[in-house]
Amino acid sequence: MPSEKINFDYSIPKTLQIKLTGAWLMSSGIPVVSEITSQFLNRADVVQIAFDTSKISKWDSGLVSFLLGLINECQRRNIKVDRKGLPGGVLKLLDLTEKFTEKIKPQESKQEPFLQIVGGKALQLKESMLSLLSFLGEIAVSLNRTIAGKAYFRFNDFMLIVQRCGADALGLVSLISVLVGVILAFIGAIQLRIFGAQIYIADIVGIAMVRVMGAVMTGIIMSGRTGASFAAELGIMQTNEEIDALKTLGVNPVEFLVVPRILALVVMLPLLTLYADFMGILGGYAISTGVLGINPVEYLNHTRSAVKLSNLWIGLIHSFVFGIIIAISGCLRGMNCERSANGVGEATTSAVVTSITSIVIATAIITFICQVLGV
């Protein structure tokens, strides 16, 4: 029986000496702590326990588990524990176990006052704004040095980033743009069919794609594709201390890593937007002529007369602003990434969320300005 491995000695005043004998192995059975403690912890004359393990023949983790439970129960009842009689290996394992338990012990959540929460959020916002302004200043200085030919700028790396931002994204941009044109055509047909004016689907699709939707959809696609890629790349470089290595070598990381990415995206996003406009109009044309029964020549004539050059310029302005937003958001989150795998994931997510949110806000602002100017 497991309980036969334990004997109690009350000869020392106010101290209970627990004598452990035999083999303390998991395979041979370990006494239950609650059954043992009920025999002595309720005695008022016991204020301390000690151990005698001189007659233990073998032991494994079962002994450590039993002693840990016994020590915890004694601490709960304010009974001192003298560990001097325990084997050295058991003492080391107990220390490691207790340290690990303290490390993973969940912290008690304390409800912070409302004003303290608001103040903390305000301070976080202040730090974020200062970090953004500092980053923008570094970008401005680096762009100036790049234009002057003083920056460490590798043209081959720039062309590689241009390819990733442009040609490699054509497939996804094509798919989304065509589908958006199809959706706009079907939505326009629902209302225009009532008045027998389906031909004006060409106006709706053309103006919507060229003025706003082409740039917005391309910006959202590039936020999830390229902006996240920028944040992940720079975040991993930050984690691997590659950015610190560049600083040690005297290379400005903003000039070497950030400026090429910003220039590549600012150059390619307007071009992708033009391509998205064309594909969106093509999608609307295919549905209107193939499903809705509109004459192809009339559709093209209405599109040409409805889409003004001003609409095209407004769409390109949208795309130019979106390119700056996506590139800066991705690079900023990557450069400020925490040096851990979890930090890289958070930086990538934050870059996408920031980019898309900023794109929606910028679209609203530009649309309001155009409305005020009557453009």
Helices and strands as residue ranges (DSSP letters): G 2-5, E 6-9, E 15-24, G 26-28, H 33-37, E 48-59, H 61-76, E 80-81, H 88-104, H 114-147, H 155-165, G 167-169, H 170-195, G 198-200, H 201-208, I 209-213, H 214-222, I 223-227, H 228-239, H 242-248, H 253-253, I 254-258, H 259-290, H 296-306, H 309-335, H 341-373
